[in-house]
């Protein structure tokens, strides 16, 4: 999730690009850069670090009279967050400059061809491949060259491209990643999001998927990938700056909840093949080593621990390996038995969680093999691990985890299927079917998000409720745990997550009239037992809210039913958790609370 900005017009180009990037820094802050087209030459300024670091370099350059320019703030996906990998990237000749948001899934294949043709690369990014491909097509107009590359490149692409020889033109293109044009008087802007140009204009055009846009100071021309011209739809921006950074949503948390379909798609991108196999080349772990593993440990804290719980179900069910899960802060103190045949998976959104780092360091000292699961490129967890699997959720500003959690679930499902594939414990046909179902998740989550209004109405009934229980069995148990945690974090009410069958062993004593019991019943082989447990809660006076798949009859057990799309066990955890995020969100906002900054909490915990 990177930020792009471009400008053509009479203003100081630097004074547009750098503040524009600052307004997009929420989209990524690993590195930043700008390219200024001076007419006949291009001034390229980029650096690792934040926009403030770029500002210092720009100030040192002094005043530059540019005709146009493009800029980028990076959330690293391919290559470490350093100056070499910072955007913009250039082609072989230095004539073309490119900035990119997204992932080119077939970049390795494309790069191999270019290297065979004699191209030399200066970075580890997928984006530089795009620059070289466009540079090869110098006999075509820039727009036509971009169209050709869009047809050949696979994955998510939002591009802004300049040629040294055409200083009055910036060409943009979009597939999957956002891109908008800001229309001004004798000037035009191109950006990933509205905040980049909102102080200059409130007139905008949204670029749809598989469209190419030619931006000049006095015109904006949009075509499809065949070159047919598309009439732009002009819109007026009514938001203020704060709302614009939140994409029109009231809060960052709500925005991030609604970003989950795209985040999940990014997590899956390039990791499954057309033949239904899981492709995790980035793990770089020997298949022989993975086949020799005889035990798996998963360590994490907080929300990530709930992803670890789901990982246990998935890995055990699909690989038949025994799996232990541990709260990371407790792991090393119980003196676990580890050796070279042990696989330890550490999960941390930030990759800087001190308890998880301490746990994996302990495991490393015992000779175990380490896989880190993190949302942050080159994090401490990534550096400590033998291999790393990035979740690609993009920047999450809200303290309460939403999209980072669902992408962790998807990443662990991918890892579970990959281990089963390598070890031969699951039929290839079964893996193919599960992979196809994984690919449905972005659309299914989008369907669940359409119920936000209904859940908001339900939440209003619970504004004054102080006691909640969240119940589930098997794969639904970690979903219930996460639902309870979300409500505690942002609504400040008592919410307990339990395995549904465990309630009768004590906690059921707390069920009485006025207590809300939220049940999750998406796991088919325990659904009937979960419904029976919910009947027990109802009989004691509890108000029952049930999350269930569309096609399943749940009888009269629930006072309120929230439906989700049907899918395989375990994979359904991803869709089942989304209504619980929305329920927590709407209860908290109905109580007048700041969900983005819940009291006493921090986004990253770096103290034990």
Secondary structure by P-SEA (a helix, b strand, c coil): cbbbbbbbcccccccccaaaaaaaccccccccccccccccbbbbbcccccaaaaaaaaaaaccccccccccccccccccccccccccccccccccbbbbbcccccaaaaaaaaaaaaccccccccaaaaaaaaaaaaccccaaaaaaaaaacccccccbbbbbcccccbbbbbbccbbbbbbbcccbbbbccccccccccccbbbbbcccbbbbbcccbbbbbccccbbbbbbbbbbcccaaaaaacccccaaaaaaaaaaaaaaaaaccccccccccccccccccaaaaaaccbbbbbbcaaaaaaaaaaaaaaaaacccbbbbccccccccccccccccbbbbbbbcccccaaaaaaaaaaaaabbbbbbbbccccccccccccbbbbccccccccccccaaaaaaaaaaaaaaaaaaaaaccccaaaaaaaaaaaaaaaaaaaaaaaaaaaaaaaaaacccccbbbbbbcccaaaaaaaaaaaaaaccccbbbbcccccccccccccccccbbbbbbcccccaaaaaaaaaaaaaaaccbbbbbbcccccccccccbbbbbbbbcccccccccaaaaaaaaaaaaaaaccccccccccccccccc
